[in-house]
Amino acid sequence: MFRTLFAALALILAYQPALSSPHQDAVAHLTPPSGRFLMGTWSGDTGVYDGVETITPAHIRLFEQAAGRRVNWVTISSQWFHSRRFPTETARWIIARGSTPYVRLMMRSSPFEMQRETTFTLQAIARGDFDADLTTWGQAAAALGVPMIAEYGTEVNGEWFPWNGRWNGRAKGPARFRAAFRHIVEVTRAAGATNIVWVFHVNYADWPQNNWNRLEAYYPGDDVVDWIGVSMYSNLNPNEPEHTDFVEGFDETYARLQALAPNKPVILSEFGTDIALPIEPAGPWADRALGAILGGRWPRVIGFNWWNETWPNDDNQPTDLRVWQDPALAAVFRRRLAHAPLVR
């Protein structure tokens, strides 16, 4: 009799769904239901010479007032050339205002682009040289006590950042990146940071456009990636002669991502355009982008993040993506978002 009961119990348990983990709970908490969208922003100032970012509640309020809706997440950076500590203070006020911290883990020793990394190399990360720092970083993330978003390897298929294959061996670079990404996630999870939703963040186009640099080569695996992020900009200098059609460009990228990881949600981790671009005014560009996103053209897209910043260029022509500086752009946001199916 008991043998029969035990056999029946074992059969029942075999067909029960697996219990969710704290990490799965965090992903489920932040992933919106089908047909709804998250909105985020990076809105602040970056030091011209030291690369240190300053983001305050006032910056976020200005963006929200211009756009006409509150943001779900606020993007910030953990720049290791400045400090290896987790940005707890900033994350805390983001949480206090009712938003989610989205932390870019920028393990690099300089704010300058187009150069080889000498300290936080992919090989050094993967072999554990910075495990103590990553453990402390992960413990601080866990101490927030709420789900958050993080990424490592921003725009990895773009040669401007030091984790790209150009700086790590074209043949071996992608594999080295995958190993480093996996190691970061494994160490921080072991430190208790199961509350992190990890993003694999690519540029919409491979640059350079060579086979060794295809975004697919850098993908570290479904078990360490929760969402896929994409950067999609038009021109970022008012003197540039060409524009980037958002829908045409993202159509191609989205198709590639669906082939690569068909079950992963996709977000626009960064998008924007210069408000002073003569060939393509910012308002119509953003209108076409938001219309396609919110209209469901790409079903697995669950969120978007406007990069709200200005900075000087080498020719003293400033790049400016700030929504509140362009009344026509702000009007597009308010009109598109007024009745949009945004979360909250």
N, C-alpha and C positions, 0 to 999 in steps of 0.2 A: 504493500500500500504506500509506504513512505517513498519507496523507489519510484512509484508512479507519480506521486505528488512532486517530487524533486524534478523528474523529467518534464512534467508539465510546466513547472515554474521556470526551468531553464529555457524551454521553448518560448514562453511568454517574454522573458527578458531578452531573448535573442532578437525579437522583433520590436523592442522598444527603441525609440530614437536615442542616440547618444546624448548624455547630459552635456549641456553647454558649458563652456569654459569661461573664466572671467574675460579672456581676450575676445572670444566670440560675442559675449554680452556687450562689450565696448563697441565692437564693430556694428552690431545690431542697433545699439542705442544711437549712434551717429549717422547711420545710413538711412536716408529718408524713404518713405513708402513710394511705390511706383507712381510716377506722374507729378511728384513734388520735388522741389529743388532747394539746395542750400546756397546762400550767398555769403561770400567772404571778401575781405580786402586786405591788402598791405597798404597802409596809409601813414606816412611819416617822413622823416628826413634822414639822409645818409651823409656822413661826413665826407667831404671831398678828398681829404688827405689821409684820414685814418680809417675810413670805411665803417665806422661805428654807426649803427642805426639807432635812431631815436623815434619811438612810437609812444604816443600818449593818448589818454582818453579823449582829449580835445581833438586830436587828429581824426579819430574814429567818428566822433560826433559830427565833424565837418563833412565827412564823406556821407554819413547817413542822412544828414539834413539835405545835402545836394541830391542824393539818390532817392530819397523819399521812403526808404525802408531800413529797418535795422539789420545788421549783419549777423550771420550765424557763427562765423569764425573770424578770427583776426590772425593774420600771418605775421610771425616774428622770426628772427634768426638767432641761432646760437652760434656765434662766430668765434671759432676757437683761436684765432689769432688775437682776439681780445680777451677771452676768458673761456676756460673749459667748463665752467660751472653752468648748470641748467638755469635758464632765465626765470627763476621762480617768482620773483617780485612782479615782473611783467605778466606772467601767466596768471598770477593770482588776481590782478585787477581786471584782466580779461574775463576770468570766470565770474568775478563779482558783478560785472556789468551784464551777465547773462549770455556771454559768448563762449566759444570753444577756442582754446589756443591751438594754433597750427604752427609748429616749430620746425624751421629748416635747420637741420643739423649740418653746419658748414665746417667740417673738419679740414681746415686749411690754415696755413701759417702766414698768409698775406691777403690783403683785400684786392690785390691787383690780379688781373686776368691774363690769360695767354702766357702762362709760365708753368714750369714743372714744380710739383710739390716736393719739398725736401724733408719735411718732418712727418706729416700725417699721410704717408704714402699708403697706397692700397695694400702693398705687401705687409707693411708694419701693422696696419689695422687688422688684417686677417690673421697674422701670427700672434696677436694678442698684446702687442706692445702698449696699448692704451686701455687695456681691460679695466684697470683700476679707475681711470677717469670715466669710462663708459658705465661702470657699475655705479659710481656715485651719481652720474647724470641720470641713469635709469631709476635709482632710488628716489631722487628728487622728483622725477616725473610721476612715479607711483604715489608719492606723498601728496600730490594734488588731490587725489581721491576721486577724480572724475575722468571720464573718457576724454582723450585729446588726440590730435593728429600730429604726425611727424614725418619727415622725409630725410633721406640722405642721398647725395648724388644729384643735386638739382641740375636739370637739363643735361643729363649725362652724355647724350649724343651730340652735344655742342662742344666744339674744341676750346671754347673760352674758359671752361672750368678745368681744374687739374685732375679730376677723376676720369676725364675723357681718354680714350685710347691713344690719342696723339701723344700724350705725355707719359703713357704707361706701357707702350709697346703695341703696335697695331695688331699683331697676331695674338698677344697674350693679354692685352689691356682689358677687353671685355670680361674675360674669365677672372682676372684679378679684381675687377669691380664687383662681379657677382659674389666672390668669396668675401670681400670686405663688407658688402651690404648684409649678407647673411650673418656674418659674425657680429655686426653691430646689433642686429635684431635679436640674435640668440643671447648675447651678453646682457642687453637691457631687459629682456624678458626674464632671464634668470635672476636679475636684480629686483624683480617684482613689478616691472613696468608692463604688465599685461593690459593696461588701460590705453596703450598707444595703438592707434590705427595707422599703419605704415603705408606710405605712398611711394610708389616708383614713379619718378617725375622725369619726363622726357621733353625735348623740344619737338614741336610739331613736324619739323623737317630735320633730317640728318645733316649735320654740317661738320666736316665736309661730306659730300654725298658719295661716299665710297662704300663698298661692300663690307669692309672691316668695321665701319662705323654705324651700321644699321642699328636702330634702337632695339630691335629684337635680340641682338647679340648680348645686350646688357641685362636682360630680364633675369632677376635672381631666383625666381620660383614662386609658385602660388602660395606656398606655406609661409613665406615671409613678406608677401605683398597683399595688402587688403584693398587698396584702391590704386588706380593708375592716374597720374596727373600729367597734364600737358600744358606747355607754354605756347601761346599763340598771339603774336603781336603783328600789327602793321608796322610801318616805318617808325623808327624812334629818333629820327633826325629830320628837322624840317627841310633840309637841303637834299634829301634823298629823292631820286627821280621816279621811283616805282612804288607801287602799293601792294599789299597782300590781301587778297580776297579771303575773308574769314571762312565762308561756307565752302568754297572750293578747296582751300587748304586743309580745313578740318575734316572734310569728307574723306580725303585720302588717308589721313592719320587715323581716323576712327576705324576705317576698314582694316588697317594693319593691326590695330589694338584688338579688334574683335577676333581676328585670326590668331593672335598671340595668346590672349587670355580672355576668352569669351564670357566668362562668368564674373569678371571683375568690374565693379562700378568705375566710371571715368569722371574726372573732374577737370575743369579748366583751372589748374593751379595758379596760372598767371595769364591774363590777357589785357590788352590795352592798345592805345594808339596815341600819337602826338596830337595835341589839340591845335598845333600851328602848322600842320601838314597841308600845304596848298593843294596838292594833287588829290587829296582825299580827306575832306573834313571829318572830324571825329564823330560828329553826331550821326551821319548816315552809316558810317562803318560800325559803330556800336549798335545802331538800330538793327542792322542786318544780322549781326552776331546774336544779340539778345532775342530777336524774333525767332531765329532758327533754334537756339537752345531751348527757350521756353515753349516753343511750338512742338517739341518732341521729335525733331529731325533725327537726333541721335539718342535712341531709347535708353542706353546705359549711362548717359551723362546725368549726374545727380547734383552737380554744383559748379559754381564759377566764382572766380576771384579777380576783381579789377585791381591792377597794380597802380596805385594812386600816388605818384611820386614825380618830382622834377629834379633834374640834375644838369650841370653844365657840360657841354661837349668841347672837344678840342678847338673848334673854330669859334668858341664863345656864343654859339647858337644854342640856347637852352632847350632841352627836351622837357615837355610838360604833359603829364597824363592826368593831372588833377581835375576831377569832375567839376568841382565848384568854380574852376577858372573858366569854364566854357558854358555859358547859359544854354546853348543848343544841345550840348552833350548832357547836361543835367536834366533838361526837359525830356530827352529820350529815356533816361533812366526812370524818371518819375512816371512817365506814361507807360513804359513797358512793365514796370514793377508794381504799378498801382493795384492791379488785380491778378498778378502772377501767382501761380500755385507754389509760393515759397513756404518753406517750413517756418512756422511761427508767424 
